[in-house]
């Protein structure tokens, strides 16, 4: 393992996760550590390597990650970010350095590459109640996406939006990615099969069914991303872009 500072590094705890770690490292452009090849205790090796990267994806259990990090954090302004991905790639948890370290953004990047659910617990995201579902034709511009979103929000500010969700076929759509990057919004990608299983469409589209194999994209994406939310703006279409808006419901109060 190199001591040179890298932007991103992937640390699989178990050898059985090596294939997943390789795919992540390739997709993120990250350094890949194989701790089972090193002599000595893995915990000691991780603690030695901790500050050689600006952000880590640790593949394993959250409990293991907590033990690995014991005594290491010093300041949210300088600590490396840490995202924990379980071995089955079900959840990508922003564990350390959510905002300042970029773990929240990294969790979404990991989720897009693996199909995991991003888990972000920082307070700022919890106060943003809106999720946007977006579908679009091929090669739409960032201006087209922006105009459609503005139209759908109908005066609600973009600062109320927590995330944008779309189907996996649109994961690399340049205009959509540019829009999310411009406004600092994470893009969550939904698997085609998940949407097919839970279509949640108020206005089925024959064109979308023919071209994508689904009755709709924006509504089910938004509803799957925000499972306790309610659809406050059904599918709206503008110049090749469809947008639906879901608003979180407040959690039920627990009686004393």
N, C-alpha and C positions, 0 to 999 in steps of 0.2 A: 504493500500500500504506500502510495506516494505521500510525502509530507507537503507537497506544493498545494497552494490554495486553489480550490476549484469552486465554480459557482454552484454546482449541484453534485450531490453524491448519493448513490443508492447502496444501502446496507441490508442485504438479506440475512436474517438470523439463521435460517436453516438452509442447508444445501439443496433441499427439495424445492426451494423457491428460486433457484438459480435461473431457470428459463424465464420466469416472470421478471426477475431483476434485470436480465439482459434486455428484454423487450422494453422495459421502462427506461433503462439507461440509454438505449438507442433512441427512443422517442423523445427523451428530455435532453439529450446531449450531455449526459451526466457521467461522472466517474463511477465505475462499478467496483465495489469492494467484495472480496470473497474471504470472509474472516476465518472460515474453516481451513484455509491454506496457511494461516499464520500460527506461529507457536504461542502458547500462553492462553490466558483466559480471554474470551471474547469481550466481556464487559470492559476489561482493562484496555483492550485494543480499541474499542469504540471511544472510550473516554480520551485516549491519546489522540485519536483522529478527529475528534469532535470539531475542533476549531480550524481544521484544514479545509472546510467547505462552508459556503455561505448558507446552504440549505441542504437538508437531508430528507430522503425518503427511506424510512426504516420499515422493512417488510417483516411483520411479525405481530405479536399481541401487544396491545397497549400496556399491559402490565409489565412486559419485558422492557418496553421503551422507557417506562417510568423508572425502572431500576437502572437502566443504562444511563439515564440523565441525572440520576441522583447526585447532587452537589455541583453540577456543571453550570446551570443557568446563573448569570450574573446581572444582566440588564436586557430589557426588551429592545433596547436601542442597538445592542451589539451582538446578542446571542444569535447563533445560526437558527434558521427556521427548521422545524421538524414536522414532517407529515408521516403518520403511521398508516401503512396499508396491510390489512390482514392477508394471510397466505392465499386465501381464496379470492382475493381482489373484490371483496364485497363492499368495504367501506374505506374511504381515504380520509383520515382524521387529522385536521390541522391542530397539532398538539402544542406546539411552541412557536411563538413569533407570528401570530396570526396576521396582524397589520404590519408592524414595523419590519418583521423579517420576511414577509411575503408568503407565509404558510397557507393563508386562505386561498390565494391565487394558485399556489402550487397544488393544493388539494384538488382544485378543479382541473388542473392540467393532468394530474394523475388519474382522475376520474374519467376524463375524456379518452385517455389511452387504454384504460383497463375495463371500462364499464362499471366501475365502482360508484357508490353513492358518496358524494362529498359531504363531510361532516364539519361544519363551521359553527363555533359556539360563542364567538366574540359578540359583545353587546351591540355594536353598531349594526351588524347584520340583522340582529333580532328586532331592531326597531324599523326595519325596512319591510313593509308588509306586502309588497307587490312582486309577483312573478310574471314574466312575460313569456308566452309561447309564441314562437316565430316560425313561419314557413315561408319559403320564397322560391321563385323561379331561378334557374341557373344564371349566374353572372350578374345578379343585381348589384347595384352600387351601394356604397355606404350611405349616400344621400337618399336613396330610395328606402332603405331600411329606417333611417332616421325619420323621414317624413311619415312613414306608416306607423311607427311607434308613437310619434307625437300626436298623430291623429287618434290613435286608439286610447292614449292616456287622457285626452280631452281636458288638458289643463293640469292634471296631476304631474308633479315634478319627477324627473328621472331619479332624483335622490331618494324617492320612495321605492325604487326598484331594487330588489335583492339579487336577482339573477335572471338570466335569459335561458330558455330551454328550447331545443330543437331536436329533430330526428338525426340519427347517425349519418344518414346520407348527405346531410348539410353540414357536417362537422368541420369541413374545410372550405366552406363558402367564404370567399375573400371579403365580400361586402359586409357580411354578418360579423365576421371576425374583426374587421376594422371598426365597425360600430361599437362592438363590445370593448375593444381596446381603447377607443376614443373616450368612452364614458366610464371606464374602469369597472365594467360589469362582467362577472364571470359567466361563461357559457357552459351550460350543462347539456350534455348530449344523451338523448334517450335511444335505447336500442329499438330497432324496428319491431322486433318480436314483442317487446314490452308494450309498445303502443298498440300493436295488433291485438294483444290480449285484453287491453283496457282502452277501447277506442274513444269513449267519452266525447262524441261529436254531436253538436246540435245542428250543424249544417253540412251533411256529407257532400263531398265534391267528387263528381265523376272524373274530372281531369286529374285530381290528386290520386284517386283510386287507380286510374290507368297508368300514370307516370311513376307513382311511388309505391303503389300496392296497399294504400291505406285510405280510409274514407276521409281523413283529415290529419293535420299535423299540429297546428298551433294550440288548439284547445286541449287535446290529450296531453301534449307535452307540458303545458302549464299546470294542468291538474295533477299529473303524476309527480311533478317537481314539488308541488305544494299540496300534499295529501289531505291536510285539514282545511284547505282554503275553499273559497267559493268563487265561481266564475262571475265576475262583475262586468266584464266586457266580452261578449261572445266574438267569434271570428269576425274581424274587420279586414277588408282587402283594399289595398291601394297600390296601384302601379307594380304589380308582380310580387307584393309582399303581403302576407296575412299575419295578423297579430291578435292574440287573445290575452286578457288580463285576469289573473286570479289574485284575490286578496286573502291573506291569512285570517283565520278566525282566532280570536284570543283563546288560550287554553282554558279549560274549565277550572273554575275556582274550587279548591279543595276546602270543604267545610271543616271547621274545627271539631 
